[in-house]
Amino acid sequence: MAQVTTIFHDVIATGTETLGTAFNTTDVLTFDMTSVLAYQPSKATFHGYVQGIHVRVTGIAGGATKLTIRVCIDPAGDYTVVPDTEATIVTGVTTATTGCVAYKVQLPLAHILAQNVGNLYLFAKVDAGSAVFSQGWISWSE
């Protein structure tokens, strides 16, 4: 009997964008999904199974308690591959203005638009007030 091996990868992106209560093209983190694949040519087409997404926010203000994300394969946010998903921001034990959210995705993704072959774009917004979009992490498998 043949054995199947799953290989896990992760890609991290950082930012300093201040999130508001609407999606916009300036509040986005870009993930080069092929950056961890040394055996593939630069910007090879991504085919993978996105397992989860973790987002860290800082500077939480104005009553922000929830974070909604959307993942697209274009920087304009018009070709959505993971629809809007909301989670409650869990703040730090000692710092109430720092927090994180985690999303279980478990969705196979493949780029189908040649001009956007290697990147995923993570858009985010808060339910009230603002927060700084400081880091995102996408874990995926093949």
N, C-alpha and C positions, 0 to 999 in steps of 0.2 A: 504494500500500500504506500502510495506517495505521501510525503508530508508537505504541508503548506506552511510556509514561514511568512509571518507578517513583519514588515519593517516599519518602524515608527520614526517620524521626523518632526521637527518643530522649527518654526520660523518666527522671529521676533521683530517687531517694528516699534520705534519710539517716536514720540511727538511732543509738541508743546501747544497744540491747538486748544482754544477754549470752546467747549461745547455749549450750545444753547438748546432751545426746545424744538429746533427743526433741523433736518438734514441739510447740509450744503457741501459744495465741492471743496471748500477750504478745510473742513473738519474731517479728514480722511487719513487713515494709515494705509500705506502701500506695502504689501508683502510679496517679495520675489519668491514664489513657490518652487523655483528651480535652483535656488542658491545653495541648497544643501546636497544637490545631486552632482557630485564630482564627475561621474561617468557620462553625464549628458552634456551636449553642447550648450553654450550660453543661450538662455531664453528658449529652451526646448518647450514644447507644448506640455502643459501640466495635466496629468491624469492622476488623481488620488482620491482618497477617502478621508474627508475632513472629519476628524474625531471630535474636536472641541475647540472653543475659543475662550480665552481668558483676557480680560481687559482691566487695566489699572488706571484709576483716575485720582487726581490730586486737586487741591484747591476747591473742594466741594463747597458750594455756597447757594444761598437763596432757596433752600428747601429741596434741593435735588435729592431724590430717594430712589429713582429708577433710571436705568440706562437701556435704551433700545438700540440694537445694532442692525445693520443691513450689509450683506456682502455682495459685491458686484465684480464683474470681470472687465469693467470699463471705468475710467476715472471720472466720468460724468455721472455715474450712478444710475445709468439707464438700463443696464442689462443685469438684473438681479439674479443671483444663484442661491442665496440664502435669504429668504424673506425676513421682514421685520420681526425681531424677537426681543422681548423685554425681560429684564431681570432686576431684582432689587439690589441696590448697591450695599455691600457689606462694608461698613466703615471699620477703621482700625480700633484696636482696644484702647490705645492711648491717644490716638489722633483722629478725631471725628471728621477731619477734612480730607482724609485719604481713604480710599476704598477700592474694592474690586468687584467684578462680576464674572461669572463663568457660564458658558453655554455648551450644552451637549448637542452636537450637530449630527454626527454619524451619517453623512451624506456623500455619495460618490460625486466628484466633480471632474469635468473635463472641459478644457477651453475649446470653444468652437469658432471663435473669431480670431483669425490669423494675426490681426494687429495687436492683440492683447494676450499673447500666448503664455507669458510667464507670471503675471501678477494677479493677485486678488486685492480688492480695495475694500477696506472696512470703514463704513460710515457709522456714526453714532450721534445720539442726541439724548438729552436728559428730560425728565418730565416737568421740571421747574428749575428756575435759577440757572446755575452753570457749574461746570467742572472742567478740569484740564485733562485732555486725552493724552496721558503720558506714556502708556505702553500697551501693546497688544501682542498676544501670543496665539498662534494657530498650530495645533498639533494635527498631524495627518499620517495616514498609513498607505502602504502600497502592497 
